Amino acid sequence: MKKKNIKILLVDDEPDILEIVGYNLSQEGYQIYKADNGKEAVRMAKKVLPHLIIIDVMMPEMDGMEACENIRKIPELHNVIITFLTARNEDYSQVAAFDAGADDYISKPIKPKLLVSKVKALLRRLKEEKQDSETLHLGAIVINREEYKIIKDDKEIILPRKEFELFYLLASRPGKVFKRDEILDKVWGNEVIVGGRTIDVHIRKLREKIGDEFFKTIKGVGYKFEI
């Protein structure tokens, strides 16, 4: 999807933040929409159907957490990418953000170039949704789900079934944080009763075989894949 067709909704009660973030993202070619409180964010989201929402937590009338929960209830916005941009970076705030339905969490202050990079990473999900569901192309990595085959830098990597399924799940949505419960349900299902330690072990093995830089731990929440 071309940048000019991508709509981003910025939500913050600080005019300076809206201006700075909006300017830098508009310079990249994105369509920018703005709201200064949670209620306005929900109304604007329904109206413009953005591809990405960057929202503050502490705001008047309706905070970001509640706004996020309400947006997730709108059928047309079920797959919208939502990330919080806030000065609150405590672990419990991050957990609450993901529980509210957020895909990521960006702490203030953040340099414009880094913010633009973060936004590009989140928007890669839009591209991945258009790819063949059986094959993922992620930079130098190609994942063929049908053949359980991984090619990285033109070299084949063999993974046991569960490691492959976990890797495919995370890689299918770069930038998305997968909660532990979601991972257990989608990878292990009702086959056996396993604990969170099982996930940690599999992630450690993937880091060793694929590369540590691709896997990020979100403390108290789960994991995500980044490229």
C-alpha angles and dihedrals in degrees: 000000000000117000092239089063095050115098121206124189116205118200122188136127091221110089092203092057092049091049097047097042092041093050095050094047094044088053087060089058101256124139106247127205125179140207130174101205141028098258092051089047092058091047093048092045091055091048103046101024095217125206092220133024121197107192138178120227104217109057138137125261094013125012124228095258094057092042090052092051091050093048091051089057092060107096094214090054099044092114099036113130112241126189129174120229109195146136090234107094103161116134093244091054091053092049090049090050093054091044088055089058104267122151096207145359126225120190124219134267098050129165115244094240092051091048091052089050091051091050092051090051092051092047092055085083089070089058094046092054088063095051126097106283091225098050129045124195110199111169107285091354125088119185119194108193096187093056096032087234130146124192118190121176088346092304124113118235119200117210131181112252099261093045089051093048092048091048092047091050094052094041093049089073111029110203095018116122111227114205118226093246090052092050092049092048097047099039104032102018113170095331097104139344108259134168136225090267089068090060092048091053093050092048090051090053092048090052090053094048104034103025135282092238093067097060125067126188117219102203113239093002117059142261142304137194120232131188 
